Amino acid sequence: MTTRIKQPNSNGADSLGTDNAPLTFLAHDIRSAVFDVIGGLRLIEEDELPTSTRQQIDRVRASGETLARLVEDALTLITTEMHAGPDITPNLHLRRLLNDMRLRWAGRANANDTTFQVNVSPEVPAVIATIRLNLERVLSNLISNALKYTEDGLVKLDVSVTAAQELCFVVSDTGSGFSKEALEKLYQFQGRPSGQGKPGTGLGLHIAKNIADDMGGKLTVKNTDNGALVSLLLPAQIWQYEAEKDTPKYLIDLSNIRVLLADDNDTNQLVIAQMLKALGAEFEIASDGVEAINWLEREDFDIAFVDIDMPRLSGLEVMRYARASKSALRKLPILAITAFVMREDRDKIYEAGADRILAKPIMATEDLAQAVALLLPNVRIDPAPVRPSPPVSPEDTNDMSQLNHLLDLAGKENADELLSRLQTDLRDVDQGIANATQPVSCNEIRAHSHVLISLSGAVDAQKLMQMAMEINTAAHSNDEAKITEMIPALRKELSKLCDIIQQEAMIRSDNTGKHDG
């Protein structure tokens, strides 16, 4: 079992009907209030403050960012439907999370004359495949419970890897331990016995158990000679990435880098996310410009990848918003990722605030790594062997070496998802182009051909990509005659690519069936 990221509906709360308007307005105001708190903390100049004050600010900031994620999840549940976006196994910087938890809980421990420690064994990896908020909620409930029953003592979070390759989180304390009655009602909803002398109903352990089970982990509780010990075990298949012998290795380490990827196309999200995974980067995904700004307002990133053509707010508007900010956003490195590479488009992108432009399609992970290294001075990229690419004629759409490379990069667990997303996106583009031809809508043709440039280029379908670029140029020039002339040939070539990808999906499905049988 692998824990997945759920992507919010790209239409977001703004797509709600009038019957849900009060919830929309409430969600807007709640977000604004949370962002103001986080933004205010970011503006505090800490250099001249006493150490104890800086520690408290760091603690509040860490808690505020956790609160923002919880609020966002809650608002998504009550205001929008969940969008069935691509299943992407996340990268999580485990040590960054553990440091945030140390900052968050040390202050509360000190208030009770208790010491809180986080100990990480050397074999624990820097990056794991787990959703941050799920793990954070489990550990926070366990730590909170331990601190509640420990006064003038010690609470520890120890992290290690067992001989069975289980990722082990142990919260131990020198408190009073669990009573016999509490152990009998362990994990039950409101299962804490009365007369405990502490506030609460035992809901924390109930929540932690439910989330641990959903993650595929195991929660255990026991008393020790001088307190209590609660363990969370995550099996290897939950937190490790499947080792693919053909997956390329890159001589660049982005395991300390956090990326915001803002792109409205599912296939692009999946392809770029797999590249970021291969490079070790932690990343979050926004499906439109509004989601991108929400992420940037509530959390810190080292770099943002911003597509230009997005719904609700364009990439240009996102960049202008960031550059107009009074916070650190104005200096955030921004890599614009776009198929719009004409001179006038590039000028607009740079004027909006982009630091560099990476043209779609992104053909290799090396290209993405190089672009990041040029923007982040602390990232070093060593010369790496370039994956050999046989020359492809523009007439040849049957060479699927690039598609096979992407499937290798995706690994077994995501290859089928990638093929499915490619088929869906290509069919949507085909239908969109067909609908935009009678009469011709240059705006619609421009939007759909923009997506097609990226999709066809991603699998190295050179002829189709060239045709998409030509019709995109014609749409920019409002050349309806040229568009009408090109549509039949473009749709024919697009149909060929759809057939090839469908055939590849069927072959993989047959092979999988044989192995499973």
DOFILO-784694 format. One record per residue: residue in one letter; x, z, y of N, C-alpha, C, O in turn. Coordinates in pm, whole numbers, plus 50000, padded with zeros to 5 digits. Layout:
# residues N
aXZYXZYXZYXZY ...
//
This chain:
# residues 517
m500855000049880500005000050000500875000050124501845007650133 t500554991650218501294990950344500354993650460499294987450469 t500735002650548499915005750664500004994250764501084988850787 r498884990550822498834978950911498454982751052497844993151077 i498844974151143498394975451282497014969251293496784958451240 k496094975951362494814969951396494864965351541495204973051631 q494544952751561494584947351697493204948351761492214944451699 p493114953351883491834953651951491314939751980492084930151987 n490014938851996489394926152033490014921052162490124928352260 s490424908252160491114902852278490194902052399490654900952512 n488874902652373487964902452487487864916252553487514917352671 g488174926752475488244940152530486924945052586485864938952566 a486994956052655485794962252708485104953452811483894954652830 d485834944752876485234936252977484224926452920483444920552994 s484234924652785483324915152724481984921352689481104914452637 l481804934352715480584940952678479404935852759479544931652874 g478234936252695477034932252764476594942752863477204953452873 t475544939852936475104949053041474614962152983474664972453051 d474114962052855473624974452795474744984552778474484996652775 n475974979852767477104988652748477904990952876479004996252873 a477334986752989478064987853115478515002053146479645003853191 p477695012553123478175026153153479425029653074480335036053129 l479505025652947480705028452869481895020952925483005026152929 t481665008552968482745000553026483305007453150484525008453167 f482405012053237482835018553361483565031653331484585034753393 l483035039353234483655051953197485055049453139486005056653172 a485175039253052486475036052992487485032353100488645036453095 h487025024653198487905020553308488425032753384489615033653415 d487505042053415487905053653494488795063253416489715069253472 i488535064653286489385073153202490785067353195491765074653211 r490885054353171492205047953167492935049953300494115053353302 s492235047853409492865049153540493415063153561494525064753613 a492645073353521493085087153538494325090053453495275096253500 v494315085453327495465087553239496695080353293497795085853294 f496505067853338497625060153392498215066753517499425066453539 d497335072753599497815079453719498705091453683499725093853747 v498305098753580499115110253536500485105553488501515110953529 i500475095553400501745090553345502585084253455503795086353462 g501945076453541502665070053651503285080153745504405078253792 g502545090953774503085101353861504315108053800505275110853872 l504295110453671505445116553603506655107253609507785111753624 r506405094253597507515084653600508185083953738509355080553749 l507425087353842507955086253977508755098554019509405098554125 i508725109053938509455121153974510955118753960511425114353855 e511705121654064513155120554059513715133553998513655144154060 e514235132553877514625144453803516065148753826516445159853787 d516865140453888518305143253896518625156553963519545163653921 e517865160054066518165172154142517395184354092517535195154148 l516605182753988515775193853939516565202653842517485197853776 p516215215453832516845224153733516575219053591515585212153566 t517455222453501517335217753362516005221753301515365213753233 s515575234153324514315238853265513125230853316512185228153240 t513155227053442512075218953499512075204953440511015199453407 r513255199253426513345185853365512805186053223512125176753180 q513115196653150512635197653013511105198253008510485192152920 q510525205553102509065206353105508435192953142507405189153087 i509065185753235508555172453272508645162953154507715155253128 d509765163453081509915154952962508875158352858508335149552790 r508595171252844507575175452747506205170052786505475164652702 v505855171552912504545166752958504455151552947503405146052912 r505565144652977505565130052966505335125752821504545116652795 a506025132052727505855128652585504415131252540503825123052469 s503865142552581502485145652546501515136052612500515132152553 g501825132152738500955122852809500875109352743499805103252738 e501995104452692501985091452626501225092152494500545082552456 t501335103352423500535105152302499055105652337498225099552270 l498725113052443497335113752489496815099952523495675096652490 a497635091752588497205078352627496865069952505495895062352506 r497665071152399497365063652276496075068452212495255060452167 l495895081452207494655086852150493445082552231492405078952174 v493565082952362492465078652449492155064052425490995060152416 e493215055752415493005041452396492305038752264491405030252258 d492705045752158492035044152029490565048252038489695041451984 a490305059452105488935064252117488075054552197486935051652159 l488625049452308487865040052390487605027052316486545020952332 t488575022752235488365010652157487225012352059486425003252040 l487145024151996486095026651898484715026651961483755021851901 i484595032052083483265033452142482875021752231481705020552268 t483835012952266483485002152359483664988252303483094978852358 t484424986452195484684972852147484664972351997484784982551929 e484504960151944484694957551802486174955451778486894950651865 m486634959051657488024956651623488204941951588487444936351508 h489184935851646489484921751622490354920451498491384927051488 a489954912051404490714910151281491924901251309491994889851263 g492864906651383494084899451415495014899151296494654903951188 p496194893751313497124892751201497574906351152497804915551231 d497694907651019498224919950961499734919950979500444912050917 i500204928951062501634929551093502144943651063501694953351124 t503074944450970503684957250941504554961351059505454953951098 p504304973051118505014976651241506414981851215506704987151108 n507264980351313508534987551318508325000351397507675000151502 l508855011351348508795024051421510185029751431510855031651329 h510635032651553511895039551574511665054251542511175061851626 l512025058251423511715071851377512425082451461511805092451497 r513675080351491514415090551566513875092051709513895102951765 r513395081151765512785082151899511515090451893511265098751980 l510715088051789509495096051772509835110751753509215119451814 l510805113551668511165127451641511705134351766511445146251787 n512435127151848512915132951973511755135952067511735146352132 d510775126752073509595129352155508835141552106508315149352186 m508775143351973508065154851918508835167751949508235178151975 r510145167051945510945178751982510665182752127510475194552157 l510645172752217510355175552358508955181452375508745190752453 r508015175952299506615180052316506385194452269505655201852335 w506995198452157506645211152095507605222552127507255234152108 a508805219452176509765230152205509245239452314509445251652307 g508575233752414508045242052522506995251752473506995263352513 r506095247152388505055256152337505695267152250505275278652254 a506705263352172507375273352089508025284152175507915296052146 n508705279852280509395289452368508435299452430508785310952454 a507215294852457506215303652518505865315252426505435325852472 n506045313352294505775323952197507055330452145507075337052041 d508135328452221509435333652178509825328552040510465335551962 t509415316252012509695309851882510625298151904510565291552008 t511485295651808512395284251815511815272651732511365274551619 f511845260751790511405248851717512585239551699513245235851796 q512875235751574514005227151542513545214651469512585214851393 v514255203651495514065191251420515395187651356516395185751426 n515425186651225516635183551150516425170651071515475169450994 v517315161151090517195148051025518435145650939519555146150988 s518215142950811519325140350720519945126750749519255117750798 p521225125050719521935112550752521345100250685521445089250738 e520725101950568520225090250495518905084950549518425074450506 v518305092250643517025087750701517275075750790518115076350879 p516555064550768516795052350847516315053750990515455061951022 a516895045451076516495045651217515125039551237514375043751326 v514775029551154513525022151171512755022351040513325019850934 i511455025251048510605025150929509355016750955509045013451070 a508645013450849507445005050859506195013850854505495014350753 t505935020550964504805029950970504225029751110504945028551209 i502905030951119502255031651249502565045051315502345055651256 r503065044551435503525056651505502415067051518502615078651483 l501265062951568500215072651600499745079951475499475091951482 n499645073151362499225079851238500205090851199499805102251172 l501495087451196502505097351158502555108751259502685120351222 e502465105251386502535115251492501365125051483501535137051505 r500185120051451499015128851442499145138551326498805150351339 v499635133751211499815142751097500815153651131500525165551115 l501995149651179503045159551207502635169051319502945180951313 s501945164051420501535172651532500565183451486500655194851529 n499645179851398498705189751347499425200251263499085212151268 l500415196051185501155205551102502015214851189502055226951165 i502675209251289503525217351377502675226951460503025238651476 s501565222051512500665230451592500185242351509500135253651558 n499825239651385499345250351297500445260651271500205272651272 a501665255651247502785264651220503095273451341503335285451327 l503085267551460503375275251581502295285651610502575296451664 k501075282351573499965291651599500145304651522499795315451571 y500715303651401500835315551317502265321051313502585329251227 t503105316551405504485321451408504805326451549504795318751645 e505075339051559505475344851686506835351351670507085358551573 d507715348851765509055354451761509745350751629510295359351560 g509685337751596510255333351470510825319351480511345315451585 l510725311751370511315298451363510355288751297509785291651191 v510175277051360509425265951301510385254051294511035250651392 k510445247751176511355236551157510615224351105509665225351027 l511075212751152510665200051093511915193751034512825189751107 d511975192950901513105186950831512675173450774511635172250710 v513505163350798513205149850752514335145150661515505146150697 s513965139850544514975135450448514385124350361513205120950372 v515215118850276514785108850178515095114450040516235118350013 t514095114849952514275120549819514975110549726515175098949762 a515345115249608515975106649508515045095249465515515084649423 a513735097549477512755087249442512435078049561511485070249556 q513245079149667513075071049788511775073949862511205065149926 e511315086449850510185090849930510715096150063511715103350067 l510035092550171510385098050301509665111450313508445112050307 c510435122050330509905135550320509955142750454511025144050513 f508805147350502508705155350624508245169350584507175170850525 v509025179250615508695193050577508605201550703509575202750779 v507435207550725507235217050835507205231050775506295234350698 s508185239150809508255252850756508245262650872508645259450983 d507775274750843507715284950947507985298650888507955300450766 t508245308250975508485322150933507295330750971507435342651001 g506105324650971504905331851009504275339350894504945343050797 s502975341650906502245349950810501855342550683501425348850587 g501985329250681501605321750564500105320050552499355324550639 f499655313550445498225310950422497635322150336498205326050234 s496505327250380495815337450301495235331150175495135318850165 k494865339650080494245334649956492965327049987492705316649927 e492175332250080490925325650118491185311950182490455302350158 a492235311150265492575298550330493015288050228492645276450239 l493805292150130494275282750028493115277549944493145266149898 e492105285849924490945281649844490115271149918489445262949855 k490145271450052489375261850132490265251550200489865245350299 l491445249750147492425240950208491875226850226491265221250135 y492095221050344491715207350380490205205550403489785194750445 q489395215850378487965214250399487655213350548488365218950631 f486585206350581486145205450720485715219250767484845225550707 q486335224050876486075237350928486235247850817485415256850799 g487345246150742487535254550623488295267450647488555274750551 r488665270650771489405282950793488495295050777487415295450837 p488895304850697488075316950680487945324550812488795323250900 s486905332350825486705340550945487665352450943488235355850839 g487825358551058488655370551067490135367851067490925376651033 q490545355751104491975352451105492675357151233493905357851238 g491895360251335492485364951459493125353951543493855356851638 k492865341451507493415330051581492285320251611491345318951532 p492375313251724491345303351755491445291351661492505288451606 g490325284351644490325272251562489535274051435489165285151397 t489285262551368488435262551247489135256451126488495254351023 g490415253351136491095246851025490975231751027491305225050929 l490505226451140490285212051147491605204251142491635192851095 g492705210251190493975203151194494445198651058494865187151042 l494385207450959494805203750823493855193550762494285184850687 h492585194750795491605184950746491935170950799491895161150724 i492245170050929492615157250989493905152050929493995140350892 a494915160750918496205156650864496075151250723496685141150688 k495265157850641495065153450502494395139750498494805131050420 n493375137750580492675124850579493585113450621493585102750559 i494375115650727495285105150773496375102550671496705091050644 a496925113250612497965111550510497435103350393498135094650342 d496215106350350495615098650240495435084050278495715075050198 d494965081650401494775067850446496105060250451496145048250426 m497175067350484498495061050489499065058350350499995050450335 g498495064850248499045063750114500065074550084500825073449988 g500085085050168501025095950149500405107750075499245107250033 k501185118350060500745130249989501095142550070502245144250113 l500105151150091500285163450167500205175350071499265176249992 t501175184250078501165196249993501415208550080502135207950180 v500815219650039500915232150114501265243450017500715244149908 k502185252150058502495263949977503065274950066503595272450174 n502925287150017503555298450083504965300450030505255297149915 t505835305750115507195309050074507395324050087506475331250124 d508595328850058508865343150067508755348350209508485360150231 n508965339350307508935344250447508135335150539508475333650656 g507055328850487506235320450572505465310050492504995312650381 a505345298150550504605287250486505415274350496506295272950580 l505085265050406505775252250403504755241350371504045242050271 v504705231250458503805219950437504645207250433505475204950521 s504425198950332505225186850312504345174450317503235174150265 l504885164150382504275150750379505265141450311506395139950357 l504845135250202505685125850129505105111850144503935109550115 l505935102450189505545088450201506335080350098507555079550108 p505655074349999506365066349899507095054649964506785050550075 a508075049349892508935038849947508125026949996508445021050099 q507075023249922506305011349960505525013250089505005003650145 i505425025650135504725028450260505635026550381505205021450484 w506885030750367507735031050486508905021250481509495018450585 q509245016150363510355006750353509844992450362508704989450323 y510694983550414510394969350410510864963750277511934967250227 e510054955150220510424949050092511674940550112511714931950200 a512674942850030513924935350041513754921549980513514920149860 e513884911550062513774897750015515174891850008515884891550109 k515564887149891516924882249875517214870149963518364867650000 d516164862549996516394850650079516174853150227516354844050308 t515794865450264515584868450405516914868450479517824875750440 p517054860550585518334859850655518664872950725517774880050770 k519934875950733520404887750804521094883450932521814873450934 y520884890851040521404886751169522384897151221522204909151202 l523434892351287524474901251338524104906251477524874904851572 i522934911951487522494918351611521554929551572520714927951483 d521674940751638520874952451605520014956151724520514960251828 l518694954651707517754958351813516994970951775515884973251823 s517584979251688516864991051640516665001651749515915011151728 n517315000151863517085009351975516245002852085516095008552193 i515704991052057514984983452159513484983452130513054981652016 r512704985652236511244985552224510684973952305510974972552423 v509894965552238509434952952296507914952852307507214957352216 l507414947852420505994944452430505874929452412506484921752487 l505104925252314504844911152290503424908052335502464912752274 a503284900152440501974896552494501724881652466502344873052530 d500834878752373500514864952335499134864952272498834873552189 d498294855452310496914855552262496734848052130495634848352073 n497764841352080497614833451959498084841451837499204846551836 d497224842351735497544850451617498804845651546499624853751504 t498944832451530500104827251459501384830351536502384834451476 n501364828351666502544831651747502894846451735504064850051724 q501874855051739502114869251722502824872051590503804879551586 l502314866051483502864868651351504304863651339505164870751287 v504564851451389505904845651377506924853851458507974857451407 i506584856751584507534864151668507704878351618508814883851622 a506624884451569506724897951515507674898451396508444907851382 q507614888251309508514887951194509964886651239510854892551179 m510194878951344511554877751398512034891151453513184895051432 l511154898051525511524911051579511794921151468512704929351478 k511004920451363511244929251248512614926651188513344936051156 a512974913851173514274910451115515414915651201516504918551150 l515174916851330516204921751422516164936951438517044942651503 g515164943451378515094957951382514404963751502514454975951522 a513774955651585513154960551708511804967051681511084963051590 e511484977151759510134982751760509324974551858509834970451963 f508054972051826507274963551915505804967451912505314973351815 e505114964152020503664965252029503134951652072503844943752134 i501874949052038501304935852062500084936852154499194945052132 a500064928452256498904926952344498354912952326499124903252324 s497044911752315496424898752290495944891852416495424880752408 d496094898052531495754891552658496434899152771497094909352749 g496254894152891496944900053005496504914153039497314922253082 v495214917153021494724930553051495324940652953495764951452994 e495344937252824495954946152726497444948252757497964959252741 a498094937652802499524938652835499734948852945500624957352935 i498944948153051499084957653161498764971853116499434981353158 n497744973353030497434986652979498624992652904498945004352923 w499274984552819500464989352747501574993252846502185003852832 l501814984652943502904987153038502654999553124503595006453163 e501385002253152501045013853235501235026953160501635037053219 r500945026753030500925039652960502175042552879502375054052839 e503035032452852504215035052770505425027552825505295018152903 d506605031852781507855025852827508355015452728508285017452606 f508845004352781509424993652700510764989752758511014991452878 d511634984452672512934979652718512854965352768513654961152852 i511884957752715511734943652754510324939152718509714944452625 a509804929452793508484923952764508604908952741509244901752818 f507974904252632507824889952607506424886252653505444891752603 v506314877052746505014874052806504714859252795505434850852850 d503634856052721503144842352719502464839352853501934848452917 i502494826952895501954823553027500454821153023499724825853111 d499984814052923498574810152916497824820152830497754818552708 m497244830652892496484840952820495134843052887494994840553007 p494144847752811492824850452870492814863052955493734871152949 r491764864453032491504875853123492514876553236492134875453352 l493784878453205494854877553304495964869053246496364871053131 s496464859653322497534850953274498864858453274498984869253333 g499864852553208501194858453209501764859253349502474868753381 l501464849453433501934849753572501384861953645502094868553720 e500094864853622499474876453687500064889553635500244899153710 v500364890053505500984901953448502354904453513502674915753549 m503134893753527504474895253586504374899253733505154907653778 r503454893453807503294897153948502894911853960503364918954049 y502024916253871501594930353871502784939453849502954949453919 a503624936153750504794944453719505764944853837506274955453872 r505994933453896506974932954006506464939954132507264944054216 a505144941254146504584947954263504484963054242504134970354335 s504784967754121504654981954090505704990154163506794985254194 k505365002654191506315011754252507125019454147508045026754180 s506755017554020507455024453912508565015653857508915005353915 a509135020053744510225012653681509794998953631510644990753595 l508484996253628507994983153585508584971753667508794960653616 r508844974453793509314963653880510694958553836511094947553873 k511424966753757512754962553710512764959453560513824956653504 l511604959853496511544957153352511974942853323511414933553381 p512944940653233513294926953196512104919753132511484924953040 i511804907953182510664900153132511154886553085511794879153160 l510844883552959511154870552900509854862752888508984866352809 a509734852152967508544843652960508684834252841509694827352827 i507654833952757507654825152640506524815252659505354819052662 t506874802552671505854792752707506244778852664507424775652650 a505224770652643505454756452616505464748452745505774736552744 f505144754852858505154747952987506594747853040507044757653099 v507294737053018508714736753054509024726653164510184724153195 m507984720653225508234711553336508754719353457508494731353471 r509484712553545510174719153655509234727353742509544738653779 e508084721753775507174729053862506634741553794506384751653860 d506444740753660505974752553586507054763153584506764775053603 r508304759153560509404768653556509564775753691509824787753695 d509424768353798509544774353931508484785153952508774795854006 k507244782253910506164791953926506414804553842506144815753885 i506954802453722507204813653631508274822853689508134835053686 y509354816853740510414825053800509934831953926510284843453952 e509134825054006508604831154129507704843054097507634852554174 a507014842353984506114853453945506894865753901506354876753902 g508164863953861508954875553825509674875053693510264885053651 a509644863553623510354862653495511864862953518512374857553616 d512564869453425514034869653431514644857753357515684852553396 r513984853653251514404841853176513174835353114512124841553104 i513344822753074512274815453006512794810852871513874805052861 l512014813652767512304808652633511194799052595510024802852586 a511574786552572510564776252548510004777152407510734778952310 k508694775852398508064774152268508254759652224508314750552307 p508354757452094508354767351986509714773951971510754767851998 i509694786451927510944793551897511314789951754510654794351660 m512354782051739512674776251609513454785551518513424783851396 a514144795451574514994803951490515104817751552515034819351674 t515294827651466515474841351513516704842551601516734850851693 e517704834451574518924834651655518624831551802519224837451892 d517684822251825517324818751963516704830752035517024833452151 l515824837751965515194849552024516214860452050516204866952155 a517104862551953518124872851967519034869952087519374878952163 q519424857352102520294853552212519614856052346520254860852440 a518324852952356517584854952482517514869852517517664873552634 v517294878252417517234892652441518594897952484518704905852578 a519644893452415520994898252445521414894852588522154902452651 l520934883452639521284879452775520594887952881521054888952994 l519464894252842518704902352938519024917152930518834924453027 l519504921652814519764935852796521254938052778521794934552673 p521924943652877523384944752873523894953652760525044952152718 n523064962752710523514971752604523394965652465523784971852366 v522854953652459522704946952329523824936852314524044928452402 r524524937752203525634928652177525264919552061524784924251958 i525474906652077525224897351969526544891051928527254885252010 d526864892251800528084886551746527824872451697526684869051664 p528844864151692528644850751635528124851851494528714858751410 a527024845151466526414845551333526284831451280526124822051356 p526364830051150526194816651094524804811351126523804817851099 v524774799551182523494793451218522864787351094523524780451016 r521564790051077520874784450962520894769250971520454763651071 p521404762250867521474747750874520094741450878519214745150800 s519914732050967518654724850979518914710050962519584703951046 p518394704050855518604689650837517924681850947516834685550991 p518554670950993517934662951099516584657651054516424652850941 v515604658551143514254654251111513844643151206513954644551327 s513364632351150512874621351231511524624951290510724631551224 p511234620551414509914622951470508794617151384507634621151398 e509124607551296508104601651212507814610251089506834607851017 d508654620351064508574627850940507874641050964508424650051026 t506634642250914505924655050924505884662050790505264672650779 n506514656550688506444662250554507614671250521507634677250414 d508604672350611509734681150588509314695350628509164698450746 m509124703850526508614717250551509704727850543509424739350511 s510954724050571512044733750563511844745050662512134756650631 q511354741850783511134752250883509984761450840510064773650860 l508924755750782507834764050733508334773250622507984785050619 n509134767950531509664776150423510544787450479510544798550427 h511284784250585512104794550649511224805750705511544817550689 l510124802050771509224812050827508574820450716508374832450732 l508244813950604507644821150492508654830950432508294842050394 d509904826750423510954835950375511094847850470511244859250427 l511044844750600511184855250701510024865050693510204877150709 a508824859750668507634868150660507654877250539507094888250541 g508324872750429508344880650307507054878750229506104872850278 k507044883850108505894881750018504604887350076503544881350061 e504694898950142503474905650186502804898650303501604900350324 n503544890750381502964884450500502924869150494502374862850584 a503494863150389503534848550381502124842650373501824832850441 d501274848550291499914843450278499154844850409498374836050447 e499404855850479498764858050609499204847350709498404842350787 l500484844050706501004833850797500354820350770499934813450864 l500254816550644499624803650610498154803650650497644793650702 s497484814750628496064815550664495884814250814494974807350860 r496744821050891496624820351037496944806451088496294801551181 l497934800051029498264786351068497084777051046496744769051134 q496464778150929495314769550900494184771950998493584762651052 t493884784651022492794788051114493074783051255492204777051318 d494284785551305494614781651442494634766451458494184761251560 l495164759451358495214744751367493804738851364493514729351437 r492944744251282491564739451277490834742351408490054734151456 d491104754251464490474757551592490934747951701490134743651785 v492234744551700492754735051799492104721551781491694715251879 d491994716951656491384703951628489934703551678489504693951741 q489184714451648487784714851691487694715651843486814709551904 g488604723251904488604724352048488884711152117488254707752217 i489844703552063490164690452119488984680952102488654673352193 a488354681351984487204672751960486074675852058485424666752110 n485844688652084484754692452175485074689052320484164688252403 a486364687152351486764684852490486914669952523487464666452628 t486434661352436486624646952458485364639752503485444628252546 q484224645952493482974639052530482134648152618481334655852565 p482264647552750483294639952823484644647152818484734658452771 v485664640452867487014646152864487104657852962486724656753078 s487604669052911487874680752995489384682852995489954687452896 c490024679453106491484680653114491944695153099492994697753039 n491174704553153491554718653140491554723152994492454730152949 e490504718952920490424722752779491514715852697492124722052610 i491744703152723492794695852652494154702152680494984703452589 r494384706052804495654712352839495844725452762496924728152711 a494774733452755494874746452686495114744752537495974751452479 h494364735652473494494733952328495814727052291496424730452190 s496244717652371497514710952340498694720452362499714719252295 h498544729752455499564740052476499764748252348500894750752308 v498654752252285498744759552160499334750852050500134755551970 l498944738152048499404729051943500914726651953501584725151851 i501454726152073502904724552089503624735752017504594733451944 s503144747852036503774759451974503614759351823504584761751750 l502414756551774502154756951630502904746051556503534748751454 s502844733851607503524722851538505034724551544505734721351448 g505514729551656506954731851668507434742951576508554742451526 a506584753051554506974764251470507294759851328508144765751262 v506604749351281506854744351145507664731451148507814724751046 d508184727951265509054716251282508344703151253508964693751201 a507054702351286506314689751275506574681851403505784682051497 q507714674951404508244669051527507304658651588507074658551709 k506774649851505505924639151559504684644951625504324640851735 l504034654351558502834660551616503174668151743502404667851839 m504314674951746504694682251865504914672851983504504675852095 q505564661451957505774651652064504444646552119504274645252240 m503514643652028502204638852071501474649552153500834646452253 a501594662152109500944672952182501534674452322500814677152418 m502834672852333503494673852463503054662452555502844664552675 e502914650652500502494639152582501064640852631500764638052747 i500194645352543498794646752585498644658652680497764658652766 n499514668752664499514679952758499914675252897499324679352997 t500944666652903501384661053031500274652853095500054653453215 a499584644953010498474636853062497354645653117496744642353219 a497094656853049496054666053095496444672453227495594674353314 h497724675853243498194681353370498004671353484497774675153599 s498114658453450497984647853551496554642853564496284633553640 n495624649053489494214644853490494054630253452493184623253505 d494894625453359494864611553314493894610353196494304610453081 e492604609253226491574608953122491714596753031491454597652911 a492114585453087492274573253006493364575152901493184571452785 k494474580852941495574583352848495154593152739495484591352621 i494424603352778493954613352682493044606852579493204608952459 t492084598852626491144592152536491874582952440491494581852324 e492904576452489493684567252404494454574752295494584569852183 m494964586552327495834593752235495094602452133495634605452027 i493874606352164493164616152081493084612051933493424620251847 p492644599751899492504596451756493804598251676493794604051568 a494914593051730496184594151659496634608651647497144612751543 l496434616351753496844630451749496044638051644496604646051569 r494734635851639493914643051542494234638751399494134646851306 k494604626151382495004621451249496274628451203496384632751089 e497244629551294498494636251261498264651151238498884657251150 l497384656951317497034671051300496394673451164496644683651099 s495544664051121494904665250991495934664950877495784672150778 k496974656750893498034656350791498714669850778498964674550667 l499024676150892499684688950888498784699650826499254708050749 c497494699250858496554708750798496534707250645496504717150573 d496554694750598496534692250454497804697650387497744703350279 i498954695850452500224700650396500214715850385500624721350283 i499754722450490499744737050489498734742250387498984752250320 q497594735550377496594739750278497154738050136496924746450049 q497884727050113498484724749982499504735749951499564740749839 e500314739450050501294750050030500604763249998501064770849912 a499494766050066498734778350040498174778449898498194788749831 m497694766949852497134766049717498224768049612498004774749511 i499404762249637500514763849542500904778449531501094783549421 r501024785049645501404799149644500334807549578500654817149507 s499054804149600497964811449538498004809949386497784819649314 d498274797849338498364795449194499504803249133499374809249026 n500654803049201501824810249151501574825349147501974832149052 t500914830349249500604844649253499664848449141499824858849077 g498684839849118497734842449009498404843048874498044851448791 k499384834248850500084834248723500864847048704500874852748595 h501524851748813502304864048802501404876148778501734885048700 d500264876148846499374887648833498734888248695498414898948644 g498534876448636497864875948505498794880148396498394880348279 
//
